[in-house]
Amino acid sequence: MNVAINNLLSSAFHNKCDISTITPIGGLNNDNFKITYNNSNYFVRISSSSYIYNDINEETNILKKASALNLSP
């Protein structure tokens, strides 16, 4: 998967991409990654093919619960 992510980002940046690390960080409905690029950290969220129906209310509930547990902002 890291090779596919690296290829995708390199293509987006016209092969001027200096990615040093790609770390999968899970996700309920998407593939999420921590990317280190030019000594800065970024979050990349890629929608999975099975995530066609976006239940925004459920996602909002999950984010509120994670925030209450100090797991997210």
ChimeraX commands (.cxc) that place a marker at each C-alpha (Angstrom):
marker #1 position 0.00,0.00,0.00 radius 0.5
marker #1 position 2.85,2.41,0.78 radius 0.5
marker #1 position 4.12,2.11,-2.79 radius 0.5
marker #1 position 0.68,2.97,-4.16 radius 0.5
marker #1 position 0.39,5.98,-1.82 radius 0.5
marker #1 position 3.88,7.15,-2.71 radius 0.5
marker #1 position 3.12,6.82,-6.43 radius 0.5
marker #1 position -0.16,8.71,-6.03 radius 0.5
marker #1 position 1.46,11.59,-4.13 radius 0.5
marker #1 position 4.47,11.70,-6.43 radius 0.5
marker #1 position 2.11,11.99,-9.38 radius 0.5
marker #1 position 0.16,14.76,-7.64 radius 0.5
marker #1 position 3.40,16.68,-6.96 radius 0.5
marker #1 position 4.78,16.03,-10.48 radius 0.5
marker #1 position 7.50,13.71,-9.12 radius 0.5
marker #1 position 8.91,16.46,-6.88 radius 0.5
marker #1 position 7.86,14.63,-3.74 radius 0.5
marker #1 position 10.33,13.94,-0.92 radius 0.5
marker #1 position 8.29,11.58,1.28 radius 0.5
marker #1 position 10.43,10.07,4.01 radius 0.5
marker #1 position 7.76,7.99,5.82 radius 0.5
marker #1 position 4.24,6.71,5.25 radius 0.5
marker #1 position 2.55,5.33,8.36 radius 0.5
marker #1 position -0.92,3.74,8.19 radius 0.5
marker #1 position -3.05,5.03,11.08 radius 0.5
marker #1 position -6.27,3.11,10.51 radius 0.5
marker #1 position -9.73,4.39,9.91 radius 0.5
marker #1 position -13.33,3.28,10.07 radius 0.5
marker #1 position -14.46,4.15,6.57 radius 0.5
marker #1 position -11.28,5.38,4.86 radius 0.5
marker #1 position -7.59,4.61,4.59 radius 0.5
marker #1 position -5.70,7.16,6.69 radius 0.5
marker #1 position -1.97,7.78,6.69 radius 0.5
marker #1 position 0.58,9.98,8.44 radius 0.5
marker #1 position 2.97,11.25,5.77 radius 0.5
marker #1 position 6.31,12.87,6.56 radius 0.5
marker #1 position 7.18,15.20,3.70 radius 0.5
marker #1 position 10.08,17.67,3.76 radius 0.5
marker #1 position 10.43,17.15,7.55 radius 0.5
marker #1 position 6.75,18.04,8.18 radius 0.5
marker #1 position 3.92,15.69,9.10 radius 0.5
marker #1 position 0.67,15.55,7.15 radius 0.5
marker #1 position -2.53,13.54,7.31 radius 0.5
marker #1 position -3.77,11.87,4.13 radius 0.5
marker #1 position -7.29,10.45,3.96 radius 0.5
marker #1 position -8.21,8.24,1.02 radius 0.5
marker #1 position -11.79,7.16,0.58 radius 0.5
marker #1 position -12.10,3.40,0.29 radius 0.5
marker #1 position -14.09,1.92,-2.58 radius 0.5
marker #1 position -16.55,0.36,-0.13 radius 0.5
marker #1 position -17.33,3.76,1.39 radius 0.5
marker #1 position -19.90,4.84,-1.17 radius 0.5
marker #1 position -22.64,5.90,1.24 radius 0.5
marker #1 position -21.39,8.66,3.52 radius 0.5
marker #1 position -23.25,8.48,6.82 radius 0.5
marker #1 position -22.12,11.88,8.08 radius 0.5
marker #1 position -24.24,11.65,11.22 radius 0.5
marker #1 position -22.53,8.43,12.32 radius 0.5
marker #1 position -19.10,9.83,11.52 radius 0.5
marker #1 position -19.91,12.97,13.54 radius 0.5
marker #1 position -20.98,10.83,16.51 radius 0.5
marker #1 position -17.73,8.85,16.33 radius 0.5
marker #1 position -15.65,12.05,16.20 radius 0.5
marker #1 position -17.50,13.52,19.19 radius 0.5
marker #1 position -16.87,10.36,21.22 radius 0.5
marker #1 position -13.19,10.35,20.25 radius 0.5
marker #1 position -12.92,14.01,21.23 radius 0.5
marker #1 position -14.56,13.35,24.60 radius 0.5
marker #1 position -11.87,10.71,25.23 radius 0.5
marker #1 position -9.13,13.17,24.15 radius 0.5
marker #1 position -8.30,10.99,21.15 radius 0.5
marker #1 position -8.88,13.74,18.59 radius 0.5
marker #1 position -9.26,17.51,18.47 radius 0.5
marker link #1:1,2 radius 0.2
marker link #1:2,3 radius 0.2
marker link #1:3,4 radius 0.2
marker link #1:4,5 radius 0.2
marker link #1:5,6 radius 0.2
marker link #1:6,7 radius 0.2
marker link #1:7,8 radius 0.2
marker link #1:8,9 radius 0.2
marker link #1:9,10 radius 0.2
marker link #1:10,11 radius 0.2
marker link #1:11,12 radius 0.2
marker link #1:12,13 radius 0.2
marker link #1:13,14 radius 0.2
marker link #1:14,15 radius 0.2
marker link #1:15,16 radius 0.2
marker link #1:16,17 radius 0.2
marker link #1:17,18 radius 0.2
marker link #1:18,19 radius 0.2
marker link #1:19,20 radius 0.2
marker link #1:20,21 radius 0.2
marker link #1:21,22 radius 0.2
marker link #1:22,23 radius 0.2
marker link #1:23,24 radius 0.2
marker link #1:24,25 radius 0.2
marker link #1:25,26 radius 0.2
marker link #1:26,27 radius 0.2
marker link #1:27,28 radius 0.2
marker link #1:28,29 radius 0.2
marker link #1:29,30 radius 0.2
marker link #1:30,31 radius 0.2
marker link #1:31,32 radius 0.2
marker link #1:32,33 radius 0.2
marker link #1:33,34 radius 0.2
marker link #1:34,35 radius 0.2
marker link #1:35,36 radius 0.2
marker link #1:36,37 radius 0.2
marker link #1:37,38 radius 0.2
marker link #1:38,39 radius 0.2
marker link #1:39,40 radius 0.2
marker link #1:40,41 radius 0.2
marker link #1:41,42 radius 0.2
marker link #1:42,43 radius 0.2
marker link #1:43,44 radius 0.2
marker link #1:44,45 radius 0.2
marker link #1:45,46 radius 0.2
marker link #1:46,47 radius 0.2
marker link #1:47,48 radius 0.2
marker link #1:48,49 radius 0.2
marker link #1:49,50 radius 0.2
marker link #1:50,51 radius 0.2
marker link #1:51,52 radius 0.2
marker link #1:52,53 radius 0.2
marker link #1:53,54 radius 0.2
marker link #1:54,55 radius 0.2
marker link #1:55,56 radius 0.2
marker link #1:56,57 radius 0.2
marker link #1:57,58 radius 0.2
marker link #1:58,59 radius 0.2
marker link #1:59,60 radius 0.2
marker link #1:60,61 radius 0.2
marker link #1:61,62 radius 0.2
marker link #1:62,63 radius 0.2
marker link #1:63,64 radius 0.2
marker link #1:64,65 radius 0.2
marker link #1:65,66 radius 0.2
marker link #1:66,67 radius 0.2
marker link #1:67,68 radius 0.2
marker link #1:68,69 radius 0.2
marker link #1:69,70 radius 0.2
marker link #1:70,71 radius 0.2
marker link #1:71,72 radius 0.2
marker link #1:72,73 radius 0.2
view
